[in-house]
């Protein structure tokens, strides 16, 4: 809708700036196209704020500056990406998350490791938080004390620019985090607030006494009940309470203050202009707080994200957004945008539900709970995508809904208890070796830590020298990876998993980490171990070469781009998850046996969607299969999977 006042205002600002875009009119086009959305989203949040009007001017100036500061090479890349339309849905993208220090020492060394990713087939790197963060209260870099300075332990901005430049020339992509919800208590804003500066106290949620904090606590869950119970921390220096939803050293930013929004948007553009292709917005479900609620997933959090998206589209359009929202399936879906903003909020979200459900299926050998969730997961709008993964630097939460468990006729509470016991190694006969994270004695809730390999049984199998168990563990690892690579979305491996790293217990000796067992699955890479990749048949070699082959298969098949072309097949067997992906005349069937038993499905599974192929080529085993009669069975070995392409009719 044409808003005269708004456009007059923008016109005045543009006039006072000399020639923002030179001959490039695309900036003006994008600006005009999004201005009225930017205006209305902003006013939805801040029209009642005394500084709302004044800060709106700063917002527009921040957008203009974001564009002006964008290096020419990145503007060219923006054009290339926009010519591709939805560049990020491509089957050619495959990512890995890693800590530079634990992976290769520092940012500079990464340049010499890029061939490792090329060999594996990874072209998208998520570098875990790199910005300044106090060493002993860092939460793995998620407590940022300076959003513009790289932590000295990792290198400098210049090092990052150099690596990004090399990566870009090689056609690789970069993902970094913006920690939007909070700062470290050692951030300049927090220091000033602590010293009594009211302007900066308003950047956080400060309270004179416990009255309001107590009221908030009634409805706010605890995120780290063991290491950081409660949601508020007393600040001795100013005699006030401050909101700290995560750790006591992570102070929640107050987004009801428009200055906070604009300053953080400026940081977002700073990251965009470093060459970030995908910005991981940390914990956006928490960014708006309201008394009497859980302070998660509030409508205003969505408005803020939409506003960010609109601004990014104008100034730095080649940067896509990933919302790190690890919430129940129906809540997650809203982060892709709804109504007028469908596919206009986050471009990506983590498919955390599917990730956890894979583990559920692996523990039970039964895919019914996973299948019960799919009607929700398939609602994702076209033009958006999932990050698919088997695990990340965080714990595995069992946050899917109870009714999904009940559809398998299990009691939800007991089922979750079983899963926790199974993966923490407390269930008799369980091959897994993980640990419970953030156990909450009040609710009995807990999440799970452990590497992919240890949770799949490799650690125990190697410790006991059990060759049979080793074979099964490797099969499970590859099946879990295959499942996450082929269900639609961009695979994001977690470093170390590609060569079967088991839990690393060295964190227990570090007082800055020992209170947080997520460090057990964040290994320090021993590059000598890489020699094991050359020993044919070693677990490392089997896992690495299997993972590489899976990525190659994915890379060759355009139908694996995330075009919303997946249909789950009717369950023929509770142990087997099966889907079809299609694209015009091509079809790929994925079949995964999650159990430790042979599983049988009738050949009808390949016919139920019509136009059955006569032959199938399994890309994984590189074997042809003739499709049999309906009453005959196709047999899947324990933890085996098939990636079958219909080759003719
Ligand atoms: C996100 C991060 C997690 C961190 C938390 C607080 O969930 O992934 O590692 O602890 O945010 O910043």
Boltz pocket constraint, residues with backbone or C-beta under 6 A from the ligand:
constraints:
  - pocket:
      binder: B
      contacts: [[A, 139], [A, 140], [A, 142], [A, 143], [A, 179], [A, 246], [A, 282], [A, 283], [A, 324], [A, 393], [A, 394]]
      max_distance: 6.0
